[in-house]
Amino acid sequence: MKAEARFLRAYYYFNLFKQYGPIYLWYDQIADLAIKSEVIDRNTVDECVGFIEKEMYDAAQILPKTIQDPTTWMGRMTKGAALGMRSRVLLFAARPLFNGGGSIGYGRGMVNHEGKPIFPQGEDLNKWTKAAEAAKMVIDLDVYKLHFNKTETDPVLKAMNSYREVFTEKWNEELIWGNPVNTSAQLQQRILPCFKDKDWSHTSGPIPEVYPTFRMAELFYSQNGVPIEEDVNYDHPHRYQVVTVGDDHTYYIKKGERTAYLNLYREPRFYADLGFDRGYWFGNGRTKDVGKGTASETPWIVAAKKGQMSGKTKETTYSRSGYFCKKMVHFEAATDANGKATYARTTYPLMRLADLYLLYAEALNESLNEPNDEVYYYIDEVRKRAGLKGVKESWSNYSRNPDKPLTKIGMRDIIRQERMIELSFESKRFWDVRRWKLAHIYYNQVERGWNVHQSTEQEYYNVITVQPLQFTTKQYLWPIREAELMKNSNLIQNPYWD
């Protein structure tokens, strides 16, 4: 428990570091602002990272490899959790935001009162090697495995169920560190679409106010495992057109339904992650797969147009993009005839093995002049669970840019998209786009969606602007409160917040 406390202190330092950049380190001294205020100043990036990762490493040497008494201790810290988070710290420090500032030189020229530059003034490629070694250390513990559904034999259903269960199955074998706090009911309540013709103002009923962006719907791969804009077989220019579904989408959409082409010919994770108009929703009292039960036992058909059961009926009961976060809702979550909802408890994954595989592949790719077989292996393992072929095979056969996986820059883009897909809605992209120094690109576009304010097919399937987004360079880090700066004249404000 002492080691767990030491790790948690380092973890909270890491959270502060992610938000504010370099901070003041108390190390093991007792914090006494009244005495220390004249010498308190921000440590450098490298000092902060060095302290945090060493604390996590030292804690890992004492923490147990596995939990011996799951009934009492499940959810407590383990060696793998501490080492896994350490690898994330090191990867965070290796990326442009904290490793030379990238193209805009973030933080260059900033010094503390001792004259030390608090941000690195140039890129250190050795940080990538250290991050890769840290991730591999967790893999080599040989404790965790990618989660696969244990009952389904159909490969398509197995891929979808396996992926959805990674998030909803409590303490599955892929989980390295999870948050067991019982807030999953509130989260699911804000995601679950309405499936009954009731007044959903009932406080225990679903209120789908948390929804995926339209950008996420376009980000998932085609069924061939490449971006839809690259797939030589995908009709990307006409993706918003409405088409009649044939019998080639048996597991995803009922034959004869009409939906946007954007919702067709996509990878299994698209259908496991997203609910959409006319698509199947497995759960909410219907737990038998298509063709394995009666009409009242097999999946719902989402009806998301205005006035329909999952569409806009009043301001808090619809998705503004037209998509729903299916991945985050346990299939046992349900509402009864009176609108009262029940939710199966889940464990929010703070880190899981697929995340670690992709961290390792990213760090390894950046540490090399060009990707090697090990980079491909770990990203391909994640793709295999999703029912996709390997990166090189998929791009060679289906992409308009078949040589993309052969270069460091090409694999960088592929790994980033793979992370955003595999870890969607798990609170990873928020930090990833910041450490990649891409937030000013991603968040300076408009948020789009289907026209959910309309009730007819012709009007609904038009892409409209939901709201504009704005992100400036200073928002890569939080500002230090003026009150804190006034208390201590040594502290220097973060870039561009003056």
Backbone torsions as a table, in degrees:
resi	resn	phi	psi	omega
1	MET	NA	-30.9	173.9
2	LYS	-63.9	-42.1	179.3
3	ALA	-65.7	-38.4	177.6
4	GLU	-62.7	-42.7	178.7
5	ALA	-64.0	-39.4	178.2
6	ARG	-65.0	-41.0	176.8
7	PHE	-62.8	-46.6	-176.2
8	LEU	-62.1	-37.2	175.5
9	ARG	-60.2	-44.6	178.9
10	ALA	-64.3	-37.6	179.6
11	TYR	-64.2	-41.2	179.1
12	TYR	-70.2	-33.1	171.4
13	TYR	-60.3	-41.9	-180.0
14	PHE	-62.2	-41.9	177.6
15	ASN	-61.0	-42.0	176.4
16	LEU	-63.6	-41.5	-179.5
17	PHE	-62.3	-43.1	178.7
18	LYS	-60.6	-37.8	-176.0
19	GLN	-82.0	-43.8	-170.9
20	TYR	-109.5	-7.0	-172.9
21	GLY	79.6	-153.5	-177.8
22	PRO	-60.2	137.6	-175.6
23	ILE	-127.8	178.4	175.7
24	TYR	-85.2	131.9	179.2
25	LEU	-100.5	125.1	176.3
26	TRP	-85.1	-13.6	-173.9
27	TYR	52.3	-128.4	-178.2
28	ASP	-104.6	8.4	177.5
29	GLN	-77.7	155.8	177.9
30	ILE	-75.4	129.2	-178.9
31	ALA	-69.1	120.1	178.6
32	ASP	-140.4	91.6	-175.0
33	LEU	-62.2	-34.0	-177.0
34	ALA	-63.7	-34.6	-177.9
35	ILE	-89.3	-37.1	-169.1
36	LYS	-95.2	-4.0	-170.6
37	SER	-58.7	-29.9	-177.1
38	GLU	-73.8	-15.1	-178.8
39	VAL	-117.8	-5.9	179.7
40	ILE	-68.2	126.7	176.3
41	ASP	-152.5	166.6	-177.1
42	ARG	-73.7	130.4	170.7
43	ASN	-71.5	167.7	179.3
44	THR	-78.7	165.0	176.6
45	VAL	-55.4	-48.5	-176.1
46	ASP	-66.6	-34.1	176.8
47	GLU	-67.0	-41.8	179.3
48	CYS	-64.2	-47.8	-178.8
49	VAL	-64.2	-43.1	-179.9
50	GLY	-59.9	-42.8	179.2
51	PHE	-66.4	-47.7	-176.3
52	ILE	-62.9	-48.5	-176.0
53	GLU	-69.6	-32.5	177.7
54	LYS	-69.3	-40.4	177.1
55	GLU	-59.8	-41.9	179.5
56	MET	-67.5	-40.6	178.9
57	TYR	-64.2	-45.3	-179.2
58	ASP	-63.6	-39.8	178.1
59	ALA	-63.5	-37.7	-178.5
60	ALA	-63.8	-27.1	-179.7
61	GLN	-68.7	-18.8	-178.1
62	ILE	-106.0	-32.8	-176.2
63	LEU	-64.6	150.8	-178.7
64	PRO	-71.0	150.8	178.3
65	LYS	-70.1	-39.0	176.9
66	THR	-137.5	162.4	177.3
67	ILE	-84.7	119.2	-176.3
68	GLN	-81.0	-25.3	-179.0
69	ASP	-124.6	78.8	-173.8
70	PRO	-58.5	-34.2	-177.6
71	THR	-59.7	-39.3	-176.0
72	THR	-97.3	-36.1	-166.9
73	TRP	-113.1	-0.2	-177.4
74	MET	-59.9	131.6	-177.2
75	GLY	105.1	-13.3	176.7
76	ARG	-77.2	168.8	-174.5
77	MET	-70.3	147.0	175.6
78	THR	-129.4	170.4	176.9
79	LYS	-58.1	-45.1	-178.4
80	GLY	-64.2	-37.8	179.4
81	ALA	-64.7	-44.0	-179.7
82	ALA	-66.3	-45.2	-179.9
83	LEU	-69.1	-35.6	178.5
84	GLY	-64.2	-44.0	178.4
85	MET	-68.0	-34.0	175.3
86	ARG	-59.4	-41.3	179.5
87	SER	-63.7	-34.0	178.1
88	ARG	-69.6	-38.4	176.9
89	VAL	-59.0	-47.1	-177.2
90	LEU	-68.4	-35.8	177.2
91	LEU	-68.7	-38.8	178.1
92	PHE	-59.6	-40.4	-178.3
93	ALA	-74.2	-21.9	-178.2
94	ALA	-81.6	-20.7	-175.8
95	ARG	-76.2	161.5	-172.8
96	PRO	-50.4	-35.7	-175.9
97	LEU	-57.4	-37.8	-178.0
98	PHE	-119.9	20.9	-178.0
99	ASN	-140.7	63.2	177.7
100	GLY	100.9	-8.3	173.5
101	GLY	84.3	-6.5	178.9
102	GLY	67.7	-157.0	-172.1
103	SER	-65.3	-25.8	-178.1
104	ILE	-101.6	6.5	174.7
105	GLY	57.7	50.5	-173.7
106	TYR	-61.9	124.7	174.7
107	GLY	80.7	0.8	179.9
108	ARG	-66.5	139.0	178.7
109	GLY	90.5	-11.1	179.7
110	MET	-80.5	127.7	179.4
111	VAL	-128.9	154.7	175.4
112	ASN	-88.2	-174.5	-173.7
113	HIS	-68.4	-15.2	175.9
114	GLU	-88.0	-3.5	-179.9
115	GLY	88.5	6.8	179.1
116	LYS	-81.8	132.4	172.1
117	PRO	-64.6	125.9	-176.4
118	ILE	-85.4	-16.5	172.6
119	PHE	-112.8	145.2	175.3
120	PRO	-58.4	140.7	-177.0
121	GLN	-91.2	-5.7	177.9
122	GLY	-157.3	165.9	-177.5
123	GLU	-78.7	137.7	175.8
124	ASP	-115.0	105.0	-176.2
125	LEU	-67.5	-21.0	179.1
126	ASN	-65.0	-21.2	178.7
127	LYS	-65.2	-30.7	177.4
128	TRP	-67.8	-41.8	180.0
129	THR	-62.8	-42.5	-179.8
130	LYS	-65.6	-38.8	178.3
131	ALA	-65.5	-40.4	178.9
132	ALA	-64.7	-42.9	179.7
133	GLU	-63.1	-37.1	-179.6
134	ALA	-67.2	-41.2	178.4
135	ALA	-66.5	-40.6	-179.1
136	LYS	-65.8	-29.0	178.3
137	MET	-60.7	-37.5	179.2
138	VAL	-73.2	-42.6	178.8
139	ILE	-58.2	-40.7	-176.9
140	ASP	-72.1	-10.0	173.1
141	LEU	-64.2	-25.6	178.0
142	ASP	56.6	44.2	179.5
143	VAL	-105.9	-34.0	-170.9
144	TYR	-107.2	152.4	179.2
145	LYS	-137.3	149.7	173.4
146	LEU	-62.5	136.3	-176.7
147	HIS	-80.8	133.9	174.0
148	PHE	-128.7	140.8	174.6
149	ASN	-58.6	135.9	-170.9
150	LYS	-98.1	-2.4	-175.5
151	THR	-118.2	-30.0	-174.6
152	GLU	-78.7	135.5	179.3
153	THR	-104.3	-25.9	177.7
154	ASP	-66.8	125.7	-173.8
155	PRO	-62.5	-34.5	-179.4
156	VAL	-70.0	-49.2	179.7
157	LEU	-65.3	-34.8	179.1
158	LYS	-64.0	-42.4	179.4
159	ALA	-63.1	-45.6	-179.1
160	MET	-66.5	-46.9	-177.5
161	ASN	-66.4	-39.7	179.8
162	SER	-60.5	-45.9	-175.8
163	TYR	-67.8	-42.1	179.8
164	ARG	-67.6	-36.1	-178.6
165	GLU	-68.7	-25.7	178.4
166	VAL	-55.1	-36.2	-178.9
167	PHE	-87.3	-35.3	-170.0
168	THR	-98.8	-21.5	-178.3
169	GLU	-83.5	113.8	-174.7
170	LYS	-64.2	130.1	176.9
171	TRP	59.0	38.2	176.0
172	ASN	-70.6	165.6	-169.5
173	GLU	-68.1	-9.6	179.3
174	GLU	-88.8	-17.8	-173.6
175	LEU	-72.9	122.1	176.2
176	ILE	-92.5	-42.5	176.4
177	TRP	-150.7	128.5	-178.2
178	GLY	-132.6	156.0	176.8
179	ASN	-95.9	110.3	-176.4
180	PRO	-89.1	2.6	-178.4
181	VAL	-58.9	133.8	-171.6
182	ASN	-79.3	68.7	173.8
183	THR	-113.4	5.0	-175.7
184	SER	-65.1	-28.6	179.4
185	ALA	-64.1	-44.9	179.4
186	GLN	-64.1	-38.8	179.2
187	LEU	-64.3	-47.9	-179.2
188	GLN	-64.9	-34.3	179.9
189	GLN	-61.8	-33.3	-177.7
190	ARG	-87.0	4.0	-177.9
191	ILE	-119.6	-38.4	-172.4
192	LEU	-60.8	124.6	175.6
193	PRO	-66.7	163.4	175.8
194	CYS	-81.4	133.1	178.8
195	PHE	-123.2	10.6	179.0
196	LYS	-132.2	149.0	179.5
197	ASP	-83.2	73.8	-177.2
198	LYS	-131.0	170.7	172.8
199	ASP	-84.1	105.7	-173.1
200	TRP	-83.6	20.7	173.8
201	SER	-75.3	-10.2	177.1
202	HIS	-55.0	130.3	-170.6
203	THR	-63.7	-24.1	-178.7
204	SER	-96.1	0.4	179.8
205	GLY	-85.9	169.5	-178.6
206	PRO	-70.9	144.0	175.7
207	ILE	-135.2	82.5	-170.8
208	PRO	-66.7	78.1	179.6
209	GLU	-101.1	-5.5	175.0
210	VAL	-108.7	122.0	-173.4
211	TYR	-145.1	156.6	177.4
212	PRO	-71.9	154.0	173.3
213	THR	-79.1	158.5	176.3
214	PHE	-63.5	-30.8	177.8
215	ARG	-58.6	-37.9	178.7
216	MET	-65.7	-37.9	179.1
217	ALA	-61.7	-32.5	179.7
218	GLU	-86.8	-15.7	-176.0
219	LEU	-77.2	-34.3	-178.8
220	PHE	-58.5	150.7	-178.6
221	TYR	-69.7	166.1	167.2
222	SER	-73.1	175.8	178.4
223	GLN	-63.9	-14.0	179.4
224	ASN	-92.7	2.7	173.1
225	GLY	81.1	21.3	176.6
226	VAL	-130.5	161.6	178.8
227	PRO	-56.2	143.2	-174.6
228	ILE	-63.2	-28.2	179.3
229	GLU	-77.4	-12.4	178.6
230	GLU	-100.2	-21.7	-172.6
231	ASP	-67.5	122.4	-177.9
232	VAL	-68.2	-19.0	-178.4
233	ASN	-101.1	-4.3	-175.6
234	TYR	-98.3	130.6	-176.9
235	ASP	-81.7	70.3	-174.7
236	HIS	-62.0	-41.3	-179.5
237	PRO	-60.3	-25.3	-177.5
238	HIS	-111.5	28.6	-173.6
239	ARG	-68.1	-17.8	-179.4
240	TYR	-94.3	-1.5	179.2
241	GLN	-74.4	148.2	-179.9
242	VAL	-89.5	133.3	-178.4
243	VAL	-133.1	161.5	176.3
244	THR	-89.9	131.1	-174.8
245	VAL	-77.1	131.5	176.7
246	GLY	-91.3	-165.5	-177.9
247	ASP	-86.4	9.4	179.2
248	ASP	-90.7	7.9	177.1
249	HIS	-127.0	37.5	-173.6
250	THR	-49.9	-41.1	-173.7
251	TYR	-86.3	-10.0	-171.1
252	TYR	-113.7	-41.1	-174.2
253	ILE	-145.9	139.9	-179.3
254	LYS	-68.6	136.3	178.7
255	LYS	-56.9	135.4	178.5
256	GLY	95.7	-15.3	176.0
257	GLU	-70.9	160.7	179.3
258	ARG	-120.4	128.7	-179.6
259	THR	-151.4	174.9	-179.1
260	ALA	-70.8	145.9	177.0
261	TYR	-58.5	-27.7	178.0
262	LEU	-55.4	-28.0	-177.4
263	ASN	-90.3	4.5	-177.9
264	LEU	-112.0	155.7	174.1
265	TYR	56.6	43.6	178.8
266	ARG	-111.0	166.6	-178.8
267	GLU	-69.8	160.3	-178.0
268	PRO	-57.6	-31.6	-179.5
269	ARG	-66.2	-27.7	175.9
270	PHE	-60.0	-45.6	-176.9
271	TYR	-78.9	-27.0	175.6
272	ALA	-75.2	-29.5	-175.5
273	ASP	-88.9	-39.5	-165.4
274	LEU	-116.1	134.1	165.7
275	GLY	-96.7	145.4	-178.6
276	PHE	-155.0	164.9	-176.6
277	ASP	-56.5	123.3	178.8
278	ARG	80.1	0.2	177.8
279	GLY	-85.8	159.7	177.6
280	TYR	-74.5	146.7	171.9
281	TRP	-129.4	110.2	-179.1
282	PHE	-85.2	117.4	-178.4
283	GLY	133.6	-161.1	-177.5
284	ASN	50.4	49.5	177.2
285	GLY	90.8	-8.5	178.7
286	ARG	-116.5	106.7	-168.5
287	THR	-118.8	11.5	178.0
288	LYS	-108.4	140.2	-177.8
289	ASP	-68.6	164.6	179.4
290	VAL	-55.9	131.4	178.5
291	GLY	82.6	3.0	-176.9
292	LYS	-120.2	18.1	178.7
293	GLY	-169.7	-178.2	178.7
294	THR	-76.7	173.6	-179.0
295	ALA	-60.3	-31.0	-179.3
296	SER	-84.9	-2.0	-179.1
297	GLU	-110.6	-22.1	-176.7
298	THR	-91.5	168.5	-168.2
299	PRO	-53.8	150.5	173.6
300	TRP	-68.9	159.2	168.3
301	ILE	-108.0	116.8	-177.8
302	VAL	-67.0	129.2	176.6
303	ALA	-117.9	100.3	-167.0
304	ALA	-107.9	3.6	178.6
305	LYS	-75.2	161.2	-177.5
306	LYS	-55.3	132.6	178.9
307	GLY	87.4	-12.9	178.0
308	GLN	-86.7	170.0	-168.1
309	MET	-62.1	-30.7	179.0
310	SER	-107.2	8.3	-178.0
311	GLY	-100.0	-168.4	-176.7
312	LYS	-72.9	119.0	173.2
313	THR	-121.8	-29.3	169.9
314	LYS	-157.8	172.6	-163.0
315	GLU	-60.7	-23.6	-175.3
316	THR	-107.4	10.4	-172.4
317	THR	-124.4	40.0	177.2
318	TYR	-156.3	161.3	176.0
319	SER	-90.0	129.1	-177.7
320	ARG	-75.1	-17.7	177.8
321	SER	-95.3	-17.8	-174.8
322	GLY	92.2	2.8	178.9
323	TYR	-121.8	155.0	-177.8
324	PHE	-127.5	149.7	-177.8
325	CYS	-83.9	75.1	-178.0
326	LYS	-59.9	-37.0	-175.5
327	LYS	-55.1	-34.6	-170.9
328	MET	-89.4	0.0	-178.1
329	VAL	-107.7	122.0	178.2
330	HIS	-63.9	140.9	-175.8
331	PHE	-64.8	-16.5	177.7
332	GLU	-87.2	-5.7	175.7
333	ALA	-64.6	136.1	-174.1
334	ALA	-156.6	161.2	173.4
335	THR	-122.6	141.8	-179.8
336	ASP	-90.4	-175.7	-174.4
337	ALA	-63.8	-19.7	179.9
338	ASN	-96.6	5.2	179.2
339	GLY	86.9	1.6	178.8
340	LYS	-78.6	131.9	-174.9
341	ALA	-105.3	146.7	172.4
342	THR	-124.8	144.0	-175.2
343	TYR	-132.4	134.9	175.7
344	ALA	-79.7	135.3	-176.9
345	ARG	-73.1	138.4	177.8
346	THR	-123.9	173.5	176.0
347	THR	-117.8	115.6	-176.1
348	TYR	-68.2	121.6	-175.7
349	PRO	-76.2	109.5	173.6
350	LEU	-77.4	-33.0	172.1
351	MET	-154.1	134.6	175.0
352	ARG	-133.9	170.2	-169.7
353	LEU	-62.9	-38.9	179.5
354	ALA	-61.4	-38.5	175.5
355	ASP	-58.7	-46.8	-178.0
356	LEU	-65.7	-41.2	176.8
357	TYR	-57.0	-43.0	-177.8
358	LEU	-73.9	-33.5	173.0
359	LEU	-61.9	-43.4	-179.5
360	TYR	-65.0	-45.8	179.5
361	ALA	-60.8	-40.2	180.0
362	GLU	-65.3	-49.9	-178.6
363	ALA	-63.5	-40.9	-179.6
364	LEU	-65.7	-43.6	179.3
365	ASN	-59.9	-41.6	-178.2
366	GLU	-72.2	-23.5	-178.7
367	SER	-84.2	-9.2	-176.6
368	LEU	-110.2	163.6	174.9
369	ASN	-75.9	-29.3	175.4
370	GLU	-153.6	154.5	-176.0
371	PRO	-63.1	145.7	176.0
372	ASN	-112.4	-176.4	-175.4
373	ASP	-62.1	-31.1	-178.8
374	GLU	-69.2	-36.5	175.7
375	VAL	-60.0	-47.1	-179.5
376	TYR	-65.0	-39.1	-174.7
377	TYR	-59.4	-47.9	-173.0
378	TYR	-74.6	-32.2	174.8
379	ILE	-74.5	-33.9	179.1
380	ASP	-69.7	-29.9	176.0
381	GLU	-63.1	-40.7	178.1
382	VAL	-66.8	-42.2	-179.9
383	ARG	-66.9	-35.5	-179.0
384	LYS	-61.3	-41.5	178.1
385	ARG	-61.8	-31.4	179.6
386	ALA	-83.3	4.4	178.2
387	GLY	80.4	21.4	-177.9
388	LEU	-110.6	155.0	174.5
389	LYS	-75.0	170.8	179.8
390	GLY	-65.2	162.8	-176.0
391	VAL	-59.0	-52.7	-176.1
392	LYS	-62.9	-41.4	179.9
393	GLU	-65.6	-44.2	-178.2
394	SER	-64.5	-46.8	-178.5
395	TRP	-68.9	-37.4	-179.7
396	SER	-64.2	-37.5	-174.9
397	ASN	-89.9	-26.5	-169.1
398	TYR	-129.4	-12.4	-174.2
399	SER	-92.9	147.9	173.2
400	ARG	-72.2	-9.9	178.2
401	ASN	-125.2	70.1	-169.4
402	PRO	-63.8	-22.9	-177.6
403	ASP	-92.4	5.0	-176.4
404	LYS	-55.3	-42.4	-178.0
405	PRO	-70.9	-7.4	-174.3
406	LEU	-86.0	-10.4	-178.7
407	THR	-114.0	156.8	178.8
408	LYS	-61.1	-44.5	-179.0
409	ILE	-67.5	-40.6	178.5
410	GLY	-63.0	-44.6	179.0
411	MET	-68.3	-30.6	175.9
412	ARG	-58.3	-46.7	179.3
413	ASP	-65.3	-39.7	-179.1
414	ILE	-66.0	-44.5	-179.5
415	ILE	-63.9	-40.5	179.0
416	ARG	-62.0	-44.6	-179.8
417	GLN	-67.8	-36.8	177.7
418	GLU	-61.9	-40.8	177.5
419	ARG	-63.3	-44.2	-177.2
420	MET	-66.6	-29.1	177.5
421	ILE	-80.1	-56.4	-174.6
422	GLU	-60.9	-37.6	-174.9
423	LEU	-104.7	20.9	-178.3
424	SER	-57.0	138.2	177.1
425	PHE	67.5	15.1	179.1
426	GLU	-107.4	19.9	175.1
427	SER	66.1	28.2	179.0
428	LYS	-100.4	-38.1	-174.6
429	ARG	-64.0	-35.0	179.3
430	PHE	-51.0	-44.8	-178.9
431	TRP	-86.2	-33.7	-179.3
432	ASP	-58.9	-47.9	-175.7
433	VAL	-67.9	-22.0	175.9
434	ARG	-77.4	-46.7	-179.8
435	ARG	-68.7	-26.3	175.2
436	TRP	-77.2	-8.2	-175.1
437	LYS	60.4	42.4	178.4
438	LEU	-118.7	1.2	-176.2
439	ALA	-62.3	-34.2	-179.7
440	HIS	-69.2	-14.0	175.0
441	ILE	-93.1	-49.7	-177.3
442	TYR	-64.3	-37.6	-171.2
443	TYR	-102.2	16.6	172.9
444	ASN	-116.9	36.1	175.9
445	GLN	-121.4	-176.8	178.8
446	VAL	-98.9	146.1	172.6
447	GLU	-83.6	128.5	-174.8
448	ARG	-116.0	173.1	176.6
449	GLY	-173.6	168.0	170.3
450	TRP	-66.4	158.5	-179.1
451	ASN	-79.1	81.0	-173.7
452	VAL	-71.5	-3.9	178.6
453	HIS	-86.3	1.2	-176.6
454	GLN	-115.5	152.6	-173.2
455	SER	-105.3	-15.4	-178.7
456	THR	-98.5	153.8	179.2
457	GLU	-56.8	-45.3	-176.7
458	GLN	-62.3	-38.3	-178.2
459	GLU	-85.1	-35.0	-177.5
460	TYR	-64.2	-44.8	-175.1
461	TYR	-84.8	56.8	169.5
462	ASN	-126.6	133.1	-178.6
463	VAL	-82.7	125.0	-179.1
464	ILE	-123.7	165.3	175.3
465	THR	-82.2	123.6	176.7
466	VAL	-83.0	-48.8	175.2
467	GLN	-166.8	151.4	175.9
468	PRO	-78.2	153.2	176.5
469	LEU	-115.1	149.2	179.0
470	GLN	-141.5	130.7	-179.8
471	PHE	-142.6	127.1	177.9
472	THR	-111.2	163.1	-174.6
473	THR	-56.4	-36.5	-177.2
474	LYS	-63.5	-21.5	-176.1
475	GLN	-77.8	1.2	173.7
476	TYR	-63.9	-28.3	175.3
477	LEU	-130.6	152.7	176.3
478	TRP	-71.3	151.7	173.6
479	PRO	-79.1	149.5	171.8
480	ILE	-79.9	133.2	-177.0
481	ARG	-57.5	140.6	179.4
482	GLU	-58.5	-35.4	179.6
483	ALA	-60.1	-37.1	178.9
484	GLU	-70.6	-38.2	178.9
485	LEU	-65.8	-34.7	179.7
486	MET	-71.2	-31.0	178.3
487	LYS	-69.5	-32.2	-172.7
488	ASN	-138.5	107.2	-177.5
489	SER	-71.9	-11.5	177.7
490	ASN	-71.9	-30.3	-175.2
491	LEU	-66.7	141.1	177.5
492	ILE	-113.1	137.9	-177.6
493	GLN	-70.2	155.3	177.1
494	ASN	-67.2	159.5	-175.1
495	PRO	-54.7	135.3	170.8
496	TYR	72.0	5.4	178.7
497	TRP	-95.6	-2.1	-179.9
498	ASP	-66.4	NA	NA
